[in-house]
Amino acid sequence: MDKTTLNQVQIRLAFVATCIEATARTLGQSYQEVYARLKRLDVIENYIYPHYNVLHTESRENVVQDIIGLMNEWEAKA
């Protein structure tokens, strides 16, 4: 494998970062705020990362709307 080739973990982590940045942009918040919120709710570990295979096939807009809806739903339950 070439040293410039990304492995699956790196690809998934890059996708998570993209989700965080796009969600932050949509919400008009910093990526640090959105990351903290996602981490507190375990959205990264329990939704984005494990559902990568499905989520990465969706449009960025759909993924962001899913994440925002999920955050709101999980915060309402907390």
C-alpha positions, 0 to 999 in steps of 0.5 A: 500500500502506498503511503499516501493511500488512506486506510478505512479508519482515516476515511471514516474520521475524515467523513466525521470531520466533514459532518461536524464542519457542515453541521456547524456551518448550517447552524451558524456555530463553531465546529468546536461547539458542534463537536462538543454537542455531538460528543456529549450526546454520543452522536459520533460514536453511536450514529455517524461513525457506525453508519458511515456505509449508509451516510456517505452515500447521502448528500451532505445536506441530507446528512446534516439535516439528519444529524441536526434532527438527531441532536435535537431528538436526543437532547429532548430525551436528556 
